[in-house]
Amino acid sequence: MVCIAKGKAHRPYQFGAKVAVALTNCEGGVLVSKSLEGDPYDSRTLYMTMDQVVAMTDVAPSRIYVDQDYRRVGV
């Protein structure tokens, strides 16, 4: 477990682990799940996860859905 800065006034820090999960669009099946060490930036986690998806499935995703934390990544 690590201390993760959340940037919120009511709860500036949390303790836990950051994970990345890639799901299929229609069925919601899990393609990749990965525990990430420390508190990496979202831009790094996105590219690491997509690389893992391609390595596991031999298919590059044509569309990626992400939450608002990735808006600075430029996907």
N, CA, C and O atoms as a Tripos MOL2 file, in Angstrom:
@<TRIPOS>MOLECULE
protein
  300   299    75     0     0
PROTEIN
NO_CHARGES

@<TRIPOS>ATOM
      1 N           0.8340   -1.1760    0.0000 N.3       1 MET1
      2 CA          0.0000    0.0000    0.0000 C.3       1 MET1
      3 C           0.8850    1.2470    0.0000 C.2       1 MET1
      4 O           1.9630    1.2700    0.5930 O.2       1 MET1
      5 N           0.3980    2.2690   -0.6760 N.am      2 VAL2
      6 CA          1.1160    3.5260   -0.7430 C.3       2 VAL2
      7 C           0.1430    4.6620   -0.4640 C.2       2 VAL2
      8 O          -1.0740    4.4850   -0.5090 O.2       2 VAL2
      9 N           0.6960    5.8170   -0.1780 N.am      3 CYS3
     10 CA         -0.1010    7.0200    0.0120 C.3       3 CYS3
     11 C          -0.3000    7.6700   -1.3500 C.2       3 CYS3
     12 O           0.6710    8.0100   -2.0260 O.2       3 CYS3
     13 N          -1.5570    7.8440   -1.7540 N.am      4 ILE4
     14 CA         -1.8830    8.4090   -3.0580 C.3       4 ILE4
     15 C          -2.5140    9.7810   -2.8460 C.2       4 ILE4
     16 O          -3.5200    9.9040   -2.1470 O.2       4 ILE4
     17 N          -1.9260   10.8070   -3.4460 N.am      5 ALA5
     18 CA         -2.4750   12.1610   -3.3530 C.3       5 ALA5
     19 C          -3.6910   12.2590   -4.2580 C.2       5 ALA5
     20 O          -3.5940   11.9820   -5.4530 O.2       5 ALA5
     21 N          -4.8370   12.6510   -3.7070 N.am      6 LYS6
     22 CA         -6.0680   12.7350   -4.4690 C.3       6 LYS6
     23 C          -6.3700   14.1540   -4.9350 C.2       6 LYS6
     24 O          -7.0820   14.3380   -5.9220 O.2       6 LYS6
     25 N          -5.8430   15.1600   -4.2420 N.am      7 GLY7
     26 CA         -6.0740   16.5410   -4.6450 C.3       7 GLY7
     27 C          -7.4570   17.0610   -4.2960 C.2       7 GLY7
     28 O          -7.8980   18.0520   -4.8790 O.2       7 GLY7
     29 N          -8.1470   16.4350   -3.3770 N.am      8 LYS8
     30 CA         -9.4820   16.8670   -2.9750 C.3       8 LYS8
     31 C          -9.4060   17.4370   -1.5650 C.2       8 LYS8
     32 O          -8.6860   16.9130   -0.7160 O.2       8 LYS8
     33 N         -10.1480   18.5060   -1.3190 N.am      9 ALA9
     34 CA        -10.0720   19.1940   -0.0360 C.3       9 ALA9
     35 C         -10.5370   18.3130    1.1170 C.2       9 ALA9
     36 O          -9.9150   18.3210    2.1800 O.2       9 ALA9
     37 N         -11.6070   17.5600    0.9350 N.am     10 HIS10
     38 CA        -12.1420   16.7490    2.0340 C.3      10 HIS10
     39 C         -11.3370   15.4720    2.2780 C.2      10 HIS10
     40 O         -11.4330   14.8770    3.3520 O.2      10 HIS10
     41 N         -10.5520   15.0500    1.3000 N.am     11 ARG11
     42 CA         -9.7260   13.8540    1.4570 C.3      11 ARG11
     43 C          -8.5010   13.9950    0.5620 C.2      11 ARG11
     44 O          -8.4830   13.4610   -0.5480 O.2      11 ARG11
     45 N          -7.4750   14.7060    1.0290 N.am     12 PRO12
     46 CA         -6.3230   14.9580    0.1640 C.3      12 PRO12
     47 C          -5.4760   13.7170   -0.1270 C.2      12 PRO12
     48 O          -4.7690   13.6800   -1.1340 O.2      12 PRO12
     49 N          -5.5340   12.7110    0.7300 N.am     13 TYR13
     50 CA         -4.7100   11.5170    0.5410 C.3      13 TYR13
     51 C          -5.5340   10.2670    0.8190 C.2      13 TYR13
     52 O          -6.4660   10.2810    1.6220 O.2      13 TYR13
     53 N          -5.1690    9.1930    0.1400 N.am     14 GLN14
     54 CA         -5.7410    7.8850    0.4090 C.3      14 GLN14
     55 C          -4.6160    6.8710    0.4310 C.2      14 GLN14
     56 O          -3.5530    7.0900   -0.1510 O.2      14 GLN14
     57 N          -4.8570    5.7700    1.1020 N.am     15 PHE15
     58 CA         -3.8890    4.6870    1.1270 C.3      15 PHE15
     59 C          -4.4640    3.5130    0.3580 C.2      15 PHE15
     60 O          -5.6210    3.1400    0.5520 O.2      15 PHE15
     61 N          -3.6650    2.9390   -0.5060 N.am     16 GLY16
     62 CA         -4.1250    1.8080   -1.2900 C.3      16 GLY16
     63 C          -3.1710    1.4940   -2.4090 C.2      16 GLY16
     64 O          -1.9850    1.8210   -2.3500 O.2      16 GLY16
     65 N          -3.6970    0.8600   -3.4240 N.am     17 ALA17
     66 CA         -2.9040    0.5010   -4.5890 C.3      17 ALA17
     67 C          -3.6370    0.9660   -5.8350 C.2      17 ALA17
     68 O          -4.8640    0.9030   -5.8990 O.2      17 ALA17
     69 N          -2.8970    1.4270   -6.8110 N.am     18 LYS18
     70 CA         -3.4790    1.8530   -8.0740 C.3      18 LYS18
     71 C          -3.4620    0.6640   -9.0220 C.2      18 LYS18
     72 O          -2.4590   -0.0420   -9.1280 O.2      18 LYS18
     73 N          -4.5860    0.4430   -9.7140 N.am     19 VAL19
     74 CA         -4.6740   -0.6570  -10.6630 C.3      19 VAL19
     75 C          -5.1640   -0.1290  -12.0060 C.2      19 VAL19
     76 O          -5.8300    0.9040  -12.0730 O.2      19 VAL19
     77 N          -4.8320   -0.8350  -13.0520 N.am     20 ALA20
     78 CA         -5.3200   -0.5400  -14.3940 C.3      20 ALA20
     79 C          -6.0930   -1.7590  -14.8730 C.2      20 ALA20
     80 O          -5.6380   -2.8940  -14.7280 O.2      20 ALA20
     81 N          -7.2710   -1.5120  -15.4480 N.am     21 VAL21
     82 CA         -8.1220   -2.5860  -15.9380 C.3      21 VAL21
     83 C          -8.5880   -2.2240  -17.3430 C.2      21 VAL21
     84 O          -9.0330   -1.1010  -17.5780 O.2      21 VAL21
     85 N          -8.4910   -3.1570  -18.2690 N.am     22 ALA22
     86 CA         -8.9890   -2.9690  -19.6320 C.3      22 ALA22
     87 C         -10.1170   -3.9760  -19.8530 C.2      22 ALA22
     88 O          -9.9480   -5.1770  -19.6430 O.2      22 ALA22
     89 N         -11.2720   -3.4580  -20.2810 N.am     23 LEU23
     90 CA        -12.4570   -4.2800  -20.5120 C.3      23 LEU23
     91 C         -12.8520   -4.2260  -21.9790 C.2      23 LEU23
     92 O         -12.5040   -3.2880  -22.6950 O.2      23 LEU23
     93 N         -13.5860   -5.2470  -22.4180 N.am     24 THR24
     94 CA        -14.1530   -5.1830  -23.7530 C.3      24 THR24
     95 C         -15.3190   -4.2070  -23.7460 C.2      24 THR24
     96 O         -15.9370   -3.9780  -22.7060 O.2      24 THR24
     97 N         -15.6180   -3.6400  -24.8920 N.am     25 ASN25
     98 CA        -16.6410   -2.6090  -24.9970 C.3      25 ASN25
     99 C         -18.0440   -3.1550  -24.7690 C.2      25 ASN25
    100 O         -18.7840   -2.6120  -23.9490 O.2      25 ASN25
    101 N         -18.4190   -4.1930  -25.4620 N.am     26 CYS26
    102 CA        -19.7990   -4.6830  -25.4080 C.3      26 CYS26
    103 C         -20.0440   -5.6680  -24.2670 C.2      26 CYS26
    104 O         -21.0070   -5.5200  -23.5150 O.2      26 CYS26
    105 N         -19.1950   -6.6510  -24.1400 N.am     27 GLU27
    106 CA        -19.4260   -7.7030  -23.1540 C.3      27 GLU27
    107 C         -18.9460   -7.3480  -21.7610 C.2      27 GLU27
    108 O         -19.4520   -7.8960  -20.7810 O.2      27 GLU27
    109 N         -17.9830   -6.4470  -21.6470 N.am     28 GLY28
    110 CA        -17.4440   -6.0850  -20.3480 C.3      28 GLY28
    111 C         -16.4790   -7.1160  -19.7960 C.2      28 GLY28
    112 O         -16.2200   -7.1420  -18.5930 O.2      28 GLY28
    113 N         -15.9420   -7.9670  -20.6600 N.am     29 GLY29
    114 CA        -14.9710   -8.9620  -20.2200 C.3      29 GLY29
    115 C         -13.6280   -8.3150  -19.9340 C.2      29 GLY29
    116 O         -13.2290   -7.3750  -20.6220 O.2      29 GLY29
    117 N         -12.9350   -8.8090  -18.9290 N.am     30 VAL30
    118 CA        -11.6370   -8.2510  -18.5470 C.3      30 VAL30
    119 C         -10.5610   -8.7860  -19.4840 C.2      30 VAL30
    120 O         -10.3640   -9.9960  -19.5920 O.2      30 VAL30
    121 N          -9.8680   -7.8740  -20.1590 N.am     31 LEU31
    122 CA         -8.7520   -8.2520  -21.0150 C.3      31 LEU31
    123 C          -7.4430   -8.2420  -20.2450 C.2      31 LEU31
    124 O          -6.6390   -9.1670  -20.3550 O.2      31 LEU31
    125 N          -7.2340   -7.1810  -19.4570 N.am     32 VAL32
    126 CA         -5.9870   -6.9950  -18.7210 C.3      32 VAL32
    127 C          -6.3130   -6.3470  -17.3810 C.2      32 VAL32
    128 O          -7.1290   -5.4290  -17.3100 O.2      32 VAL32
    129 N          -5.6830   -6.8220  -16.3380 N.am     33 SER33
    130 CA         -5.7150   -6.1260  -15.0520 C.3      33 SER33
    131 C          -4.2830   -6.1230  -14.5290 C.2      33 SER33
    132 O          -3.5770   -7.1300  -14.5870 O.2      33 SER33
    133 N          -3.8820   -4.9790  -14.0230 N.am     34 LYS34
    134 CA         -2.4770   -4.8210  -13.6490 C.3      34 LYS34
    135 C          -2.3810   -3.9380  -12.4080 C.2      34 LYS34
    136 O          -2.9830   -2.8650  -12.3580 O.2      34 LYS34
    137 N          -1.6300   -4.3840  -11.4130 N.am     35 SER35
    138 CA         -1.3560   -3.5700  -10.2390 C.3      35 SER35
    139 C          -0.1510   -2.6830  -10.5440 C.2      35 SER35
    140 O           0.8650   -3.1590  -11.0500 O.2      35 SER35
    141 N          -0.2680   -1.4130  -10.2390 N.am     36 LEU36
    142 CA          0.7770   -0.4490  -10.5620 C.3      36 LEU36
    143 C           1.4830   -0.0010   -9.2920 C.2      36 LEU36
    144 O           0.8380    0.3420   -8.3020 O.2      36 LEU36
    145 N           2.8020   -0.0040   -9.3260 N.am     37 GLU37
    146 CA          3.5810    0.3960   -8.1570 C.3      37 GLU37
    147 C           3.6140    1.9060   -8.0140 C.2      37 GLU37
    148 O           3.6870    2.6280   -9.0070 O.2      37 GLU37
    149 N           3.5600    2.3770   -6.7910 N.am     38 GLY38
    150 CA          3.6340    3.8100   -6.5290 C.3      38 GLY38
    151 C           2.3660    4.5240   -6.9670 C.2      38 GLY38
    152 O           1.2700    3.9710   -6.8790 O.2      38 GLY38
    153 N           2.5200    5.7440   -7.4350 N.am     39 ASP39
    154 CA          1.3960    6.5610   -7.8900 C.3      39 ASP39
    155 C           1.7340    7.1500   -9.2560 C.2      39 ASP39
    156 O           1.9570    8.3560   -9.3670 O.2      39 ASP39
    157 N           1.7770    6.3030  -10.3130 N.am     40 PRO40
    158 CA          2.1840    6.8010  -11.6270 C.3      40 PRO40
    159 C           1.1350    7.7320  -12.2360 C.2      40 PRO40
    160 O          -0.0490    7.6470  -11.9090 O.2      40 PRO40
    161 N           1.5820    8.6150  -13.1180 N.am     41 TYR41
    162 CA          0.6600    9.5030  -13.8230 C.3      41 TYR41
    163 C          -0.2280    8.6780  -14.7520 C.2      41 TYR41
    164 O           0.1730    7.6240  -15.2440 O.2      41 TYR41
    165 N          -1.4430    9.1790  -14.9800 N.am     42 ASP42
    166 CA         -2.3920    8.4490  -15.8110 C.3      42 ASP42
    167 C          -1.8880    8.2440  -17.2370 C.2      42 ASP42
    168 O          -2.1900    7.2230  -17.8550 O.2      42 ASP42
    169 N          -1.1290    9.1950  -17.7650 N.am     43 SER43
    170 CA         -0.6360    9.0400  -19.1380 C.3      43 SER43
    171 C           0.2620    7.8170  -19.2510 C.2      43 SER43
    172 O           0.2420    7.1330  -20.2740 O.2      43 SER43
    173 N           1.0290    7.5360  -18.2460 N.am     44 ARG44
    174 CA          1.8960    6.3530  -18.2740 C.3      44 ARG44
    175 C           1.0920    5.0740  -18.1300 C.2      44 ARG44
    176 O           1.4010    4.0730  -18.7760 O.2      44 ARG44
    177 N           0.0670    5.0920  -17.2930 N.am     45 THR45
    178 CA         -0.7240    3.8820  -17.0820 C.3      45 THR45
    179 C          -1.5280    3.5330  -18.3220 C.2      45 THR45
    180 O          -1.7120    2.3520  -18.6160 O.2      45 THR45
    181 N          -2.0080    4.5180  -19.0490 N.am     46 LEU46
    182 CA         -2.7960    4.2520  -20.2470 C.3      46 LEU46
    183 C          -1.9540    3.5300  -21.2900 C.2      46 LEU46
    184 O          -2.3790    2.5090  -21.8290 O.2      46 LEU46
    185 N          -0.7770    4.0450  -21.5760 N.am     47 TYR47
    186 CA          0.0670    3.4290  -22.6010 C.3      47 TYR47
    187 C           0.5830    2.0650  -22.1690 C.2      47 TYR47
    188 O           0.7070    1.1680  -23.0030 O.2      47 TYR47
    189 N           0.8870    1.8850  -20.8940 N.am     48 MET48
    190 CA          1.3160    0.5690  -20.4090 C.3      48 MET48
    191 C           0.1810   -0.4440  -20.5530 C.2      48 MET48
    192 O           0.4090   -1.5870  -20.9510 O.2      48 MET48
    193 N          -1.0360   -0.0240  -20.2310 N.am     49 THR49
    194 CA         -2.1840   -0.9260  -20.3130 C.3      49 THR49
    195 C          -2.4980   -1.2810  -21.7600 C.2      49 THR49
    196 O          -2.7680   -2.4420  -22.0640 O.2      49 THR49
    197 N          -2.4670   -0.3080  -22.6470 N.am     50 MET50
    198 CA         -2.7530   -0.5900  -24.0580 C.3      50 MET50
    199 C          -1.6810   -1.4880  -24.6760 C.2      50 MET50
    200 O          -1.9950   -2.3470  -25.5000 O.2      50 MET50
    201 N          -0.4300   -1.3000  -24.2900 N.am     51 ASP51
    202 CA          0.6360   -2.1910  -24.7550 C.3      51 ASP51
    203 C           0.3780   -3.6220  -24.2950 C.2      51 ASP51
    204 O           0.6070   -4.5730  -25.0410 O.2      51 ASP51
    205 N          -0.0970   -3.7650  -23.0700 N.am     52 GLN52
    206 CA         -0.4020   -5.0890  -22.5250 C.3      52 GLN52
    207 C          -1.5860   -5.7200  -23.2630 C.2      52 GLN52
    208 O          -1.5750   -6.9230  -23.5240 O.2      52 GLN52
    209 N          -2.6000   -4.9290  -23.6000 N.am     53 VAL53
    210 CA         -3.7480   -5.4400  -24.3570 C.3      53 VAL53
    211 C          -3.2910   -5.9740  -25.7090 C.2      53 VAL53
    212 O          -3.6860   -7.0680  -26.1100 O.2      53 VAL53
    213 N          -2.4630   -5.2110  -26.4120 N.am     54 VAL54
    214 CA         -1.9650   -5.6450  -27.7220 C.3      54 VAL54
    215 C          -1.1210   -6.9100  -27.5790 C.2      54 VAL54
    216 O          -1.2230   -7.8140  -28.4080 O.2      54 VAL54
    217 N          -0.2960   -6.9840  -26.5490 N.am     55 ALA55
    218 CA          0.5400   -8.1680  -26.3370 C.3      55 ALA55
    219 C          -0.3040   -9.4080  -26.0440 C.2      55 ALA55
    220 O           0.0430  -10.5080  -26.4720 O.2      55 ALA55
    221 N          -1.4130   -9.2380  -25.3140 N.am     56 MET56
    222 CA         -2.2480  -10.3810  -24.9440 C.3      56 MET56
    223 C          -3.1880  -10.8240  -26.0690 C.2      56 MET56
    224 O          -3.4750  -12.0140  -26.1960 O.2      56 MET56
    225 N          -3.6700   -9.8780  -26.8890 N.am     57 THR57
    226 CA         -4.7050  -10.2030  -27.8690 C.3      57 THR57
    227 C          -4.2450  -10.1260  -29.3130 C.2      57 THR57
    228 O          -4.9410  -10.6140  -30.2030 O.2      57 THR57
    229 N          -3.0910   -9.5260  -29.5690 N.am     58 ASP58
    230 CA         -2.5980   -9.2760  -30.9300 C.3      58 ASP58
    231 C          -3.5420   -8.3870  -31.7410 C.2      58 ASP58
    232 O          -3.5310   -8.4270  -32.9710 O.2      58 ASP58
    233 N          -4.3570   -7.5850  -31.0540 N.am     59 VAL59
    234 CA         -5.2890   -6.6680  -31.7060 C.3      59 VAL59
    235 C          -5.1390   -5.2980  -31.0570 C.2      59 VAL59
    236 O          -5.2140   -5.1720  -29.8350 O.2      59 VAL59
    237 N          -4.9250   -4.2690  -31.8800 N.am     60 ALA60
    238 CA         -4.8590   -2.9000  -31.3660 C.3      60 ALA60
    239 C          -6.2800   -2.3580  -31.2320 C.2      60 ALA60
    240 O          -7.0680   -2.4840  -32.1690 O.2      60 ALA60
    241 N          -6.6240   -1.7670  -30.1080 N.am     61 PRO61
    242 CA         -7.9690   -1.2290  -29.9410 C.3      61 PRO61
    243 C          -8.2210   -0.0720  -30.9120 C.2      61 PRO61
    244 O          -7.3590    0.7850  -31.1090 O.2      61 PRO61
    245 N          -9.4040   -0.0600  -31.5110 N.am     62 SER62
    246 CA         -9.7490    1.0330  -32.4220 C.3      62 SER62
    247 C         -10.3680    2.2040  -31.6790 C.2      62 SER62
    248 O         -10.3880    3.3230  -32.1910 O.2      62 SER62
    249 N         -10.8730    1.9580  -30.4790 N.am     63 ARG63
    250 CA        -11.4930    3.0060  -29.6820 C.3      63 ARG63
    251 C         -11.1970    2.7350  -28.2080 C.2      63 ARG63
    252 O         -11.2560    1.5900  -27.7590 O.2      63 ARG63
    253 N         -10.8790    3.7870  -27.4610 N.am     64 ILE64
    254 CA        -10.5600    3.6570  -26.0380 C.3      64 ILE64
    255 C         -11.4670    4.6020  -25.2590 C.2      64 ILE64
    256 O         -11.5370    5.7940  -25.5590 O.2      64 ILE64
    257 N         -12.1550    4.0690  -24.2660 N.am     65 TYR65
    258 CA        -12.9790    4.8780  -23.3720 C.3      65 TYR65
    259 C         -12.2390    5.0170  -22.0410 C.2      65 TYR65
    260 O         -11.8070    4.0210  -21.4600 O.2      65 TYR65
    261 N         -12.0990    6.2380  -21.5690 N.am     66 VAL66
    262 CA        -11.3820    6.4970  -20.3150 C.3      66 VAL66
    263 C         -12.1880    7.4620  -19.4660 C.2      66 VAL66
    264 O         -13.1220    8.0980  -19.9550 O.2      66 VAL66
    265 N         -11.8240    7.5730  -18.1830 N.am     67 ASP67
    266 CA        -12.5080    8.5460  -17.3370 C.3      67 ASP67
    267 C         -11.8370    9.9210  -17.4650 C.2      67 ASP67
    268 O         -10.8700   10.0830  -18.2100 O.2      67 ASP67
    269 N         -12.3570   10.8940  -16.7380 N.am     68 GLN68
    270 CA        -11.9030   12.2740  -16.8930 C.3      68 GLN68
    271 C         -10.4600   12.5050  -16.4850 C.2      68 GLN68
    272 O          -9.8700   13.5060  -16.8910 O.2      68 GLN68
    273 N          -9.8760   11.6250  -15.7030 N.am     69 ASP69
    274 CA         -8.4870   11.7960  -15.2960 C.3      69 ASP69
    275 C          -7.5260   11.7340  -16.4880 C.2      69 ASP69
    276 O          -6.3950   12.2100  -16.3990 O.2      69 ASP69
    277 N          -7.9690   11.1590  -17.5840 N.am     70 TYR70
    278 CA         -7.1240   11.0110  -18.7630 C.3      70 TYR70
    279 C          -7.2620   12.1600  -19.7550 C.2      70 TYR70
    280 O          -6.6440   12.1090  -20.8180 O.2      70 TYR70
    281 N          -8.0350   13.1820  -19.4580 N.am     71 ARG71
    282 CA         -8.2750   14.2550  -20.4290 C.3      71 ARG71
    283 C          -7.0090   15.0090  -20.7890 C.2      71 ARG71
    284 O          -6.9470   15.6090  -21.8620 O.2      71 ARG71
    285 N          -5.9980   15.0010  -19.9320 N.am     72 ARG72
    286 CA         -4.7340   15.6650  -20.2300 C.3      72 ARG72
    287 C          -3.7790   14.7790  -21.0200 C.2      72 ARG72
    288 O          -2.7230   15.2400  -21.4540 O.2      72 ARG72
    289 N          -4.1390   13.5170  -21.2090 N.am     73 VAL73
    290 CA         -3.2700   12.5860  -21.9150 C.3      73 VAL73
    291 C          -3.3200   12.8360  -23.4160 C.2      73 VAL73
    292 O          -2.3170   12.6520  -24.1060 O.2      73 VAL73
    293 N          -4.4600   13.2460  -23.9230 N.am     74 GLY74
    294 CA         -4.5900   13.5350  -25.3420 C.3      74 GLY74
    295 C          -4.9920   12.3210  -26.1720 C.2      74 GLY74
    296 O          -4.5450   12.1650  -27.3090 O.2      74 GLY74
    297 N          -5.8290   11.4700  -25.6070 N.am     75 VAL75
    298 CA         -6.3110   10.3100  -26.3760 C.3      75 VAL75
    299 C          -7.5650   10.6650  -27.1390 C.2      75 VAL75
    300 O          -8.1190    9.8200  -27.8430 O.2      75 VAL75
@<TRIPOS>BOND
     1     1     2 1
     2     2     3 1
     3     3     4 2
     4     3     5 am
     5     5     6 1
     6     6     7 1
     7     7     8 2
     8     7     9 am
     9     9    10 1
    10    10    11 1
    11    11    12 2
    12    11    13 am
    13    13    14 1
    14    14    15 1
    15    15    16 2
    16    15    17 am
    17    17    18 1
    18    18    19 1
    19    19    20 2
    20    19    21 am
    21    21    22 1
    22    22    23 1
    23    23    24 2
    24    23    25 am
    25    25    26 1
    26    26    27 1
    27    27    28 2
    28    27    29 am
    29    29    30 1
    30    30    31 1
    31    31    32 2
    32    31    33 am
    33    33    34 1
    34    34    35 1
    35    35    36 2
    36    35    37 am
    37    37    38 1
    38    38    39 1
    39    39    40 2
    40    39    41 am
    41    41    42 1
    42    42    43 1
    43    43    44 2
    44    43    45 am
    45    45    46 1
    46    46    47 1
    47    47    48 2
    48    47    49 am
    49    49    50 1
    50    50    51 1
    51    51    52 2
    52    51    53 am
    53    53    54 1
    54    54    55 1
    55    55    56 2
    56    55    57 am
    57    57    58 1
    58    58    59 1
    59    59    60 2
    60    59    61 am
    61    61    62 1
    62    62    63 1
    63    63    64 2
    64    63    65 am
    65    65    66 1
    66    66    67 1
    67    67    68 2
    68    67    69 am
    69    69    70 1
    70    70    71 1
    71    71    72 2
    72    71    73 am
    73    73    74 1
    74    74    75 1
    75    75    76 2
    76    75    77 am
    77    77    78 1
    78    78    79 1
    79    79    80 2
    80    79    81 am
    81    81    82 1
    82    82    83 1
    83    83    84 2
    84    83    85 am
    85    85    86 1
    86    86    87 1
    87    87    88 2
    88    87    89 am
    89    89    90 1
    90    90    91 1
    91    91    92 2
    92    91    93 am
    93    93    94 1
    94    94    95 1
    95    95    96 2
    96    95    97 am
    97    97    98 1
    98    98    99 1
    99    99   100 2
   100    99   101 am
   101   101   102 1
   102   102   103 1
   103   103   104 2
   104   103   105 am
   105   105   106 1
   106   106   107 1
   107   107   108 2
   108   107   109 am
   109   109   110 1
   110   110   111 1
   111   111   112 2
   112   111   113 am
   113   113   114 1
   114   114   115 1
   115   115   116 2
   116   115   117 am
   117   117   118 1
   118   118   119 1
   119   119   120 2
   120   119   121 am
   121   121   122 1
   122   122   123 1
   123   123   124 2
   124   123   125 am
   125   125   126 1
   126   126   127 1
   127   127   128 2
   128   127   129 am
   129   129   130 1
   130   130   131 1
   131   131   132 2
   132   131   133 am
   133   133   134 1
   134   134   135 1
   135   135   136 2
   136   135   137 am
   137   137   138 1
   138   138   139 1
   139   139   140 2
   140   139   141 am
   141   141   142 1
   142   142   143 1
   143   143   144 2
   144   143   145 am
   145   145   146 1
   146   146   147 1
   147   147   148 2
   148   147   149 am
   149   149   150 1
   150   150   151 1
   151   151   152 2
   152   151   153 am
   153   153   154 1
   154   154   155 1
   155   155   156 2
   156   155   157 am
   157   157   158 1
   158   158   159 1
   159   159   160 2
   160   159   161 am
   161   161   162 1
   162   162   163 1
   163   163   164 2
   164   163   165 am
   165   165   166 1
   166   166   167 1
   167   167   168 2
   168   167   169 am
   169   169   170 1
   170   170   171 1
   171   171   172 2
   172   171   173 am
   173   173   174 1
   174   174   175 1
   175   175   176 2
   176   175   177 am
   177   177   178 1
   178   178   179 1
   179   179   180 2
   180   179   181 am
   181   181   182 1
   182   182   183 1
   183   183   184 2
   184   183   185 am
   185   185   186 1
   186   186   187 1
   187   187   188 2
   188   187   189 am
   189   189   190 1
   190   190   191 1
   191   191   192 2
   192   191   193 am
   193   193   194 1
   194   194   195 1
   195   195   196 2
   196   195   197 am
   197   197   198 1
   198   198   199 1
   199   199   200 2
   200   199   201 am
   201   201   202 1
   202   202   203 1
   203   203   204 2
   204   203   205 am
   205   205   206 1
   206   206   207 1
   207   207   208 2
   208   207   209 am
   209   209   210 1
   210   210   211 1
   211   211   212 2
   212   211   213 am
   213   213   214 1
   214   214   215 1
   215   215   216 2
   216   215   217 am
   217   217   218 1
   218   218   219 1
   219   219   220 2
   220   219   221 am
   221   221   222 1
   222   222   223 1
   223   223   224 2
   224   223   225 am
   225   225   226 1
   226   226   227 1
   227   227   228 2
   228   227   229 am
   229   229   230 1
   230   230   231 1
   231   231   232 2
   232   231   233 am
   233   233   234 1
   234   234   235 1
   235   235   236 2
   236   235   237 am
   237   237   238 1
   238   238   239 1
   239   239   240 2
   240   239   241 am
   241   241   242 1
   242   242   243 1
   243   243   244 2
   244   243   245 am
   245   245   246 1
   246   246   247 1
   247   247   248 2
   248   247   249 am
   249   249   250 1
   250   250   251 1
   251   251   252 2
   252   251   253 am
   253   253   254 1
   254   254   255 1
   255   255   256 2
   256   255   257 am
   257   257   258 1
   258   258   259 1
   259   259   260 2
   260   259   261 am
   261   261   262 1
   262   262   263 1
   263   263   264 2
   264   263   265 am
   265   265   266 1
   266   266   267 1
   267   267   268 2
   268   267   269 am
   269   269   270 1
   270   270   271 1
   271   271   272 2
   272   271   273 am
   273   273   274 1
   274   274   275 1
   275   275   276 2
   276   275   277 am
   277   277   278 1
   278   278   279 1
   279   279   280 2
   280   279   281 am
   281   281   282 1
   282   282   283 1
   283   283   284 2
   284   283   285 am
   285   285   286 1
   286   286   287 1
   287   287   288 2
   288   287   289 am
   289   289   290 1
   290   290   291 1
   291   291   292 2
   292   291   293 am
   293   293   294 1
   294   294   295 1
   295   295   296 2
   296   295   297 am
   297   297   298 1
   298   298   299 1
   299   299   300 2
@<TRIPOS>SUBSTRUCTURE
     1 MET1         2 RESIDUE 1 A MET
     2 VAL2         6 RESIDUE 1 A VAL
     3 CYS3        10 RESIDUE 1 A CYS
     4 ILE4        14 RESIDUE 1 A ILE
     5 ALA5        18 RESIDUE 1 A ALA
     6 LYS6        22 RESIDUE 1 A LYS
     7 GLY7        26 RESIDUE 1 A GLY
     8 LYS8        30 RESIDUE 1 A LYS
     9 ALA9        34 RESIDUE 1 A ALA
    10 HIS10       38 RESIDUE 1 A HIS
    11 ARG11       42 RESIDUE 1 A ARG
    12 PRO12       46 RESIDUE 1 A PRO
    13 TYR13       50 RESIDUE 1 A TYR
    14 GLN14       54 RESIDUE 1 A GLN
    15 PHE15       58 RESIDUE 1 A PHE
    16 GLY16       62 RESIDUE 1 A GLY
    17 ALA17       66 RESIDUE 1 A ALA
    18 LYS18       70 RESIDUE 1 A LYS
    19 VAL19       74 RESIDUE 1 A VAL
    20 ALA20       78 RESIDUE 1 A ALA
    21 VAL21       82 RESIDUE 1 A VAL
    22 ALA22       86 RESIDUE 1 A ALA
    23 LEU23       90 RESIDUE 1 A LEU
    24 THR24       94 RESIDUE 1 A THR
    25 ASN25       98 RESIDUE 1 A ASN
    26 CYS26      102 RESIDUE 1 A CYS
    27 GLU27      106 RESIDUE 1 A GLU
    28 GLY28      110 RESIDUE 1 A GLY
    29 GLY29      114 RESIDUE 1 A GLY
    30 VAL30      118 RESIDUE 1 A VAL
    31 LEU31      122 RESIDUE 1 A LEU
    32 VAL32      126 RESIDUE 1 A VAL
    33 SER33      130 RESIDUE 1 A SER
    34 LYS34      134 RESIDUE 1 A LYS
    35 SER35      138 RESIDUE 1 A SER
    36 LEU36      142 RESIDUE 1 A LEU
    37 GLU37      146 RESIDUE 1 A GLU
    38 GLY38      150 RESIDUE 1 A GLY
    39 ASP39      154 RESIDUE 1 A ASP
    40 PRO40      158 RESIDUE 1 A PRO
    41 TYR41      162 RESIDUE 1 A TYR
    42 ASP42      166 RESIDUE 1 A ASP
    43 SER43      170 RESIDUE 1 A SER
    44 ARG44      174 RESIDUE 1 A ARG
    45 THR45      178 RESIDUE 1 A THR
    46 LEU46      182 RESIDUE 1 A LEU
    47 TYR47      186 RESIDUE 1 A TYR
    48 MET48      190 RESIDUE 1 A MET
    49 THR49      194 RESIDUE 1 A THR
    50 MET50      198 RESIDUE 1 A MET
    51 ASP51      202 RESIDUE 1 A ASP
    52 GLN52      206 RESIDUE 1 A GLN
    53 VAL53      210 RESIDUE 1 A VAL
    54 VAL54      214 RESIDUE 1 A VAL
    55 ALA55      218 RESIDUE 1 A ALA
    56 MET56      222 RESIDUE 1 A MET
    57 THR57      226 RESIDUE 1 A THR
    58 ASP58      230 RESIDUE 1 A ASP
    59 VAL59      234 RESIDUE 1 A VAL
    60 ALA60      238 RESIDUE 1 A ALA
    61 PRO61      242 RESIDUE 1 A PRO
    62 SER62      246 RESIDUE 1 A SER
    63 ARG63      250 RESIDUE 1 A ARG
    64 ILE64      254 RESIDUE 1 A ILE
    65 TYR65      258 RESIDUE 1 A TYR
    66 VAL66      262 RESIDUE 1 A VAL
    67 ASP67      266 RESIDUE 1 A ASP
    68 GLN68      270 RESIDUE 1 A GLN
    69 ASP69      274 RESIDUE 1 A ASP
    70 TYR70      278 RESIDUE 1 A TYR
    71 ARG71      282 RESIDUE 1 A ARG
    72 ARG72      286 RESIDUE 1 A ARG
    73 VAL73      290 RESIDUE 1 A VAL
    74 GLY74      294 RESIDUE 1 A GLY
    75 VAL75      298 RESIDUE 1 A VAL
